[in-house]
Amino acid sequence: MKIERQIIFHRQYFIDFYLKQTETVQEKIGYVFRIIKTVDKVPEKFLKYIEGTDGLYEIRVEVSGNIFRIFCCFDKGNVVVLFNAFQKKSQKTPRQEIELAIKLKKEYFTLKK
């Protein structure tokens, strides 16, 4: 039986990012989302826990040597909540992007109460 996770967006950050991407990048993001929705144990190549962030993950997308990251967390097990996204230009993930994702995650759970 296939897992069926639901992907939702918190605020407009991811949608704004997505709409600025090329059709090829959008298609690859869709492909990775389908994997996340249906695969029980998603390979770390596509979804990786970020150490020291209390439940924050990054969805990993690579297209023609370009690397994109989408921050997210899980809610109620099968809900994936998307936050901000960016194109990675260096080896290390920019601290400000992680800090924004942590802030958005806290905001999401506060508003949910």
N, C-alpha and C positions, 0 to 999 in steps of 0.2 A: 504494500500500500504506500502511496506517495504522501509525503508530508505536504501540507498546504499552509505555508506561513503567509500572513498578510503583511504587506508593506504599506506603511502610512508615512505622511510627511508632517513634521512639526515646523510651523511657520513656512516662509517662502524661500529659504536659502537654497535648498536642493533644487527646487523647480527653476529658480532664476539661473542657477549654474547649468542645469540640463538644457534649457532653451538656448543657451549661448553656444552649445557644442555642435559639431558637425553631425551629419546624419550617421556617419560611420561610428562615431563615438556613442551616439544615442543608441544605436543598434547593439553595440557591445555592452553598454550598461543594461539594456533590456535582457540580453543573454545572461549576464551575471545575476540579475534579479530573478530570472527563471530558475537558475540553479539554487539560489538561496531559498526560494519558495518551495522547491520540491525535493531537495536532497537532504536526507536525514543528518548526515555529518558533512557539512560544507567544507571542502578543502581550504587550508590556510592560504592557498594561492588567491582565493576569492574573498575570504572573510577572516580577519585576524583580530584577536583580543589585544587591546592596547594596555600594557602593564601599567599599574599605578593609577588607573582612571576610574575605578569602581564601576565596572560594567560597560565601558565604552569599547566599541569595535570599529574597525575600518573595513569598508567594502573596497576591494582592490580591483581596479580595471586597468588593463594595458592595451593600447591600440597603437600599432606602428611605432613602437619605442616610446610613446608618450604614456605617462603614468598618471592615473587619476585616483583620488581617494574620496570616499563618501563616509562620513561618520554616522554611526547609528548605535542603537541599543535594543535590547529585547524587552518587551512588556508582556506580561501574562503568557510567557513561553512561546507562543506562535505569532506574536506581533512584532514586527521589526519597525522601529521608529527612525526615520532618516532626519538628519540634522544638516549641517553644512558640508560642502564639497569643494575640492580644489584640484588644480593640476599640479602634480609634484614636480619640482624642478631641481631638487637637490636630494642627496641621500637621506637626510634627516627631515622628518615631518616638522614643519614650522610650529613652534610652541603656541603662537597666537591662534592657529587653527584648532589645536587641541583644546585650548582654553575656551574658545567660543563654543565648541562642541560640548564641553563639560557644563558650561553655563546654560546652553539650550536644553540639555538633558535634565538639569535641575528644574528649569522652568517648566518643562513638559510634565514632570511628575508633580510639581506644585500645582499647576493648573488642573491636573487630573483629579486632585483630591476633592 
